[in-house]
């Protein structure tokens, strides 16, 4: 009897702190819910007072981003772009950080992972005003070779693989819409190559006539089937074979 009472006392002592802790947490949640509207009002008042001093600096950047996000091709004609890049492509002065003297064979997968940005982002990720779009023809032409019409390799431009996929898709769409010139191989068409009068094309010979009992291939008559295999096939299809007359 004493042992059972002792066990009951141990169980009560172990469960009582847990119940007490749950009640305290529930009470804290109720207090926080009741005081939440007051905290939100205070936060709005503080944010409005603090933002009034820095609004003059932030409005310019927000206006620039909102203006170029709708029409990204206007950024390449702005004074800000000319002052930063001049007449050179956006990737001309970019150098990627890497260990050793030999650069890696592939660029990084992406420069921005969630809220984290790498130390040296690619030429497109480092400038938020540069937006890859199929109508942004001046930007797409910077990543195409003017001699061959082939898209530059990302190892040369330093663009991450994520932006390179967007570039390839935008260039393909721009070419389909006729905004970019597509260089196709020229093939001289000559009617002689597709006519029967060409020297390399000979007329089909007429089939020769066969007499009765003559085979088309002479060697076909010398072939003799296996007697066992022939008997097995006749036994399988005996119901479908015509009787010998």
C-alpha positions in Angstrom: 0.0 0.0 0.0 2.8 2.4 0.8 4.6 1.5 -2.4 1.5 2.3 -4.5 1.0 5.6 -2.7 4.6 6.5 -3.3 4.2 5.8 -7.1 1.1 8.0 -7.2 3.0 10.8 -5.5 5.9 10.5 -8.0 3.4 10.7 -11.0 1.7 13.7 -9.5 5.0 15.5 -8.9 6.1 14.8 -12.5 2.8 15.9 -14.2 2.1 19.0 -12.0 5.0 21.1 -13.4 4.0 20.3 -17.0 0.4 21.4 -16.3 1.6 24.5 -14.6 3.9 25.4 -17.5 1.0 24.9 -20.1 -1.2 27.2 -18.0 1.4 29.9 -17.9 2.0 29.7 -21.7 -1.8 29.9 -22.4 -2.0 33.0 -20.1 0.9 34.6 -22.0 -0.8 34.0 -25.3 -4.1 35.6 -24.0 -2.2 38.6 -22.8 -0.3 39.0 -26.1 -3.6 38.8 -28.1 -5.2 41.5 -26.0 -2.2 43.8 -26.2 -1.5 43.1 -30.0 -3.7 46.0 -31.3 -1.9 48.5 -29.0 1.5 47.3 -30.2 0.5 47.5 -33.8 -0.7 51.1 -33.4 2.5 52.0 -31.6 4.6 50.4 -34.3 2.8 52.3 -37.1 3.3 55.5 -35.2 7.0 54.9 -34.8 7.4 53.7 -38.4 5.7 56.8 -39.7 7.8 59.1 -37.7 11.1 57.3 -38.5 10.3 56.9 -42.2 9.6 60.7 -42.6 13.4 61.3 -42.3 14.5 58.6 -44.8 11.6 58.9 -47.2 13.5 61.4 -49.4 16.3 58.9 -50.0 14.0 55.8 -50.5 11.5 57.4 -52.9 14.1 57.8 -55.6 15.2 54.1 -55.6 11.6 52.8 -55.4 10.5 55.0 -58.3 13.5 53.8 -60.4 12.7 50.2 -59.7 9.0 50.5 -60.3 9.6 52.5 -63.5 12.1 50.0 -65.0 10.2 46.9 -63.9 7.4 47.7 -66.4 9.7 48.9 -69.2 13.1 47.4 -68.6 14.5 48.5 -72.0 14.4 52.2 -70.9 17.1 51.6 -68.4 19.7 51.0 -71.1 18.9 54.4 -72.5 19.0 56.3 -69.2 21.9 58.5 -67.9 22.4 56.2 -65.0 23.2 53.2 -67.2 25.5 55.3 -69.5 27.3 56.7 -66.4 27.8 53.2 -65.0 28.6 51.1 -68.1 29.2 53.5 -70.9 29.1 51.9 -74.3 30.4 48.5 -73.1 28.3 45.5 -72.3 27.2 44.9 -68.8 29.6 41.9 -68.4 32.7 43.5 -69.9 34.3 44.6 -66.6 33.0 41.7 -64.5 35.5 39.4 -62.9 34.4 36.4 -60.8 36.1 35.6 -57.5 37.5 32.0 -57.5 40.3 30.1 -55.8 43.5 29.5 -57.6 44.7 30.7 -61.0 42.4 28.5 -63.1 38.8 29.7 -63.3 36.0 27.1 -62.8 34.5 25.4 -65.9 31.0 26.3 -64.9 29.4 29.4 -63.3 27.4 29.2 -60.1 23.9 28.0 -60.2 22.4 31.2 -58.8 23.6 34.3 -57.0 20.6 34.8 -54.8 19.2 32.0 -52.6 16.2 33.3 -50.7 17.5 36.3 -48.7 21.2 35.5 -49.1 23.3 37.1 -51.8 26.7 35.8 -52.7 29.8 38.0 -52.3 30.3 38.8 -56.0 27.0 38.3 -57.9 26.9 38.0 -61.7 26.5 41.1 -64.0 22.7 40.6 -64.1 22.0 39.8 -60.5 24.2 42.6 -59.1 22.1 45.4 -60.8 18.4 45.2 -59.9 17.5 47.5 -62.8 18.7 44.9 -65.4 15.7 42.7 -66.2 15.8 39.9 -68.8 12.9 40.3 -71.1 12.4 39.3 -74.7 11.5 43.0 -75.7 14.8 44.2 -74.1 16.6 43.8 -77.4 19.6 46.0 -76.5 20.4 43.9 -73.5 20.0 40.6 -75.4 22.3 41.7 -78.2 25.1 42.2 -75.7 25.1 38.4 -75.1 25.0 37.4 -78.8 28.1 37.3 -81.0 27.7 39.8 -83.9 29.9 37.6 -86.2 28.3 34.2 -85.7 24.9 35.0 -84.0 25.7 32.4 -81.3 24.9 33.2 -77.7 28.0 33.8 -75.6 29.0 31.1 -73.2 28.3 31.9 -69.5 32.0 31.3 -68.7 32.9 34.3 -70.8 30.1 36.6 -69.6 30.1 35.3 -66.0 26.3 35.1 -65.8 25.0 32.5 -63.4 23.1 29.5 -64.8 19.7 30.7 -63.7 20.1 34.0 -65.6 21.6 32.2 -68.5 18.5 30.0 -68.9 16.3 33.1 -68.8 18.6 34.7 -71.5 18.4 31.7 -73.8 14.6 31.7 -73.5 14.3 35.4 -74.0 16.5 35.3 -77.1 14.6 32.4 -78.6 11.3 34.3 -78.0 12.7 37.5 -79.5 13.8 35.7 -82.6 10.4 34.0 -83.0 8.7 37.4 -82.7 11.1 39.0 -85.3 12.8 41.3 -82.8 16.3 39.7 -83.3 17.9 38.7 -86.5 18.3 34.9 -86.8 21.2 33.8 -89.0 20.2 30.7 -91.0 22.6 28.8 -93.3 22.1 29.6 -97.0 21.5 26.7 -99.4 21.6 27.2 -103.1 18.7 25.5 -104.7 19.2 23.9 -108.1 16.6 22.1 -110.0 19.2 19.7 -111.5 19.7 18.1 -108.1 16.1 17.1 -107.9 15.5 15.9 -111.6 16.0 12.7 -113.4 18.3 14.3 -116.0 21.1 14.7 -113.5 24.3 12.7 -114.3 24.3 11.0 -111.0 20.7 9.8 -111.3 19.9 6.9 -113.7 16.5 5.8 -114.8 15.0 2.8 -113.1 15.4 -0.4 -115.3 12.3 -2.1 -116.5 11.5 -5.5 -114.8 12.4 -8.6 -116.9 9.7 -11.1 -117.7 9.6 -14.5 -116.0 8.5 -17.7 -117.6 6.2 -20.2 -115.8 7.9 -22.0 -113.0 11.0 -19.8 -113.0 12.0 -18.2 -109.7 12.8 -14.6 -109.2 16.0 -15.5 -107.3 17.8 -18.5 -108.7 19.2 -19.5 -105.4 15.8 -19.7 -103.7 15.1 -23.1 -105.4 18.2 -24.7 -103.8 16.9 -24.1 -100.3 15.5 -27.2 -98.7 13.6 -27.0 -95.4 14.3 -29.2 -92.4 12.0 -32.3 -92.5 11.5 -32.3 -88.7 10.6 -28.6 -88.6 8.3 -29.0 -91.6 6.5 -31.9 -89.9 6.1 -30.0 -86.7 4.6 -27.0 -88.5 2.2 -29.2 -90.4 1.1 -30.9 -87.2 0.3 -27.6 -85.6 -1.6 -26.2 -88.5 -3.2 -29.4 -89.7 -6.7 -28.0 -89.3 -6.0 -25.1 -91.6 -4.1 -26.9 -94.3 -5.8 -28.0 -97.5 -5.9 -31.8 -98.1 -3.5 -33.0 -100.8 -5.4 -33.8 -104.0 
